[in-house]
């Protein structure tokens, strides 16, 4: 079985990156790492280069001189991945490691032959460790409800930062920039439906409840961003429905 890849966009993460955790992950699990510096203003790029120097065969750095936002950092990382190795599965996750590497490795192996898009879901179930601040949980559920209505899909959690794709799906989903810097996850679902048709897209996607996800307590979203969510979702839906096939 070939190696998988996890892309991690990083913006001003220098103080949080723990070298030992990243080094152990590529030694212990069946994935490489592509770390994308999204125009950070601190020492993030230096920390990332240290990681790559320690494990050059398994860790690479993509340096974006200007901050472009998570959506574009992930998109450019996905396209860079195609030029690195022939990965079977490529995913992305958040730099705060709210979803730990062990959990990312676990869910990345849950693909069935007919799946091309697998995404984690922060469902609070007995026996699972899902820790969120109450205020963030409430906002998350409201946003998730709006997103599900916008998509017309029974998706519990579109915004969880743990998503994996068969590598041949990358040109379909990441060939062009996204409309939104921070709701691009919703756009991925629209792109799936526009390309394959809704019925086939649903067959190819699977939502996996995470067993562990721990809120790290900070967010780069502002209050204004939060208030814009419904309008941003409507803008996204209008765009993709206007460009749907047939």
Buried (B, 14 or more C-beta within 10 A) or exposed (E): EEBBBBBBBBBBBBEBBEEEEBBEBBEEBBBBBBBBBBBBEEBBBEBBBBBBEBBEEBBBBBBBEEBBBBBBBBBBBBBBBBEEBEBBBBBBBBBBBBBBBEBBBBBBEEBEEEBBBBBBBBBEEEEEEBBBEEEEBEBBBEBBEBBBEBBEBEBBBBBBBBBBBBBEBBEBBBEEEBBBBBBBBBBBBBBBBBBBBBEEBBEBBBBBBBBBBBBEEEEEEEEEBEEBBBEBBEBBBEBBEEEEEE
